[in-house]
Amino acid sequence: MSASYRWIHRVWYGDAVSGLILLPLSGIYWAVLQIRRLLFRYGLIRIHKVAVPVVIVGNITAGGTGKTPTVLWLVEALRARGFTPGIVSRGYGGSHSGTSMRVDADSAASVVGDEPVLLAKRGKCPVAVDSDRVRAANMLIEDGVDVVIADDGLQHMRLHRDYEICVIDASRGLGNKRLLPAGPLRESARRLQSVDLILSNGGTIDLAALEIDATGFELQAGDATRLNASLARPLQGFKGTTVHAVAGIGNPDRFYDLLRGYGIQVIEHSLKDHAAITSSQLNFGDNFNVFMTEKDAVKLQRNANDKFWYVPVDLKIDSSISTNIINDIEFRIREVSGVV
C-alpha cells in the first residue's frame, strides 16, 4: 500500500489535519458540480430517455462500496421476475474508447475493464461498455434487453433514470463528509435524499441527520476457487494457513478482513483499484497460496498454477426485505413501461 494511499485514507476517514490543504480544490470541484447541475436543469445538456426503464446502481463516495455484487443480485432478481436485464458500464481500467462494445466472459479485461468482464461472467446477461452510457444502453435495447441496469451511473446524468440505488460502505460511511479531493464525496451528502434506495454494505449506518434510512446487507464469501478451475474449496479449509492476498479494489481491507475471519493469516498486497495484474507480479518467492478477489482474477489467464485462487462474494439480505425491494423496483419498471 503506497504512502499516498495511506495518507488520503487518513484524510478521508481519520483526523489528518494535513488534508485541509485540499479544501481549495474541493471548492473548485463544488463549483464545477453546480455549473454542471445548472446546465442539465436548463436543458443546455440534454438528458436522454431510452426506450426501456433504467435502474441506476452507484455511490456518492470514491472507492469500493459493493456495487458489483449489488448489480449481480439485481440482475438475478429481475430475471426471476421475467425481465431480460442488461448492464451498461463505463469500463474503468479498459483501453477501449469511441464506441460501445459488447462484453462477454472471455473479453479481455485490459480492453473493456475488469468489472464488466466479471458482470458478464457472473450475471450471464448482455453487458456493454462505453463512456457514453446512453449509446451503450441503446445497443443493449437493440439486443432485446427490456430493462437497463447502469453500473456506477449515479453521476452520469445524461442517461435518464427511473430508479436509483446508492450503495454505501457501512465501515467507512461518508468519511469526513467533504467533497473530493479533501474528502471521499463525489456529491453532497444531501444527494442521498433524492435516491430511491440506500443499501449499506456491512450492516446499518446512521443517516438520521439527513432524515433518511439505509437497508443493510452483507457480502457472503463462496468457496475459494483455483483460477484454472481444477478445484473449489471452502475457506474454512484454509484455517491456520498463511496466504498472500492480492486486492486491486476500492477497499482492499474488506477482502483481507474477510479472509482473517476464517482464521487465515494474510500477507497483504494492495493495488490501485482496477490496476492491471500479471502472473509474474504474483511470484512472491515462496509456496504460499495466492488469494485474490474475483474482480482481479478476470485479469489473469486461466491456465495459472494450482496456488492461485479467487474468492467470489454474493450479496446477502433478509429475504422479506429483499422481496419488498424487488417488488418496489418491479412496480416502478412496469409503471414506466405502462404495464402495471
PyMOL commands that set and color helices and strands:
alter all, ss='L'
color gray80, all
select helices_A, chain A and resi 3-13+17-41+67-80+109-112+114-123+133-142+189-194+208-210+235-238+252-260+279-282+294-297+319-337
alter helices_A, ss='H'
color red, helices_A
select strands_A, chain A and resi 54-58+85-89+101-103+127-129+147-151+163-169+197-201+215-221+224-226+232-233+242-247+265-270+289-293+308-311+313-316
alter strands_A, ss='S'
color yellow, strands_A
deselect
rebuild
show_as cartoon
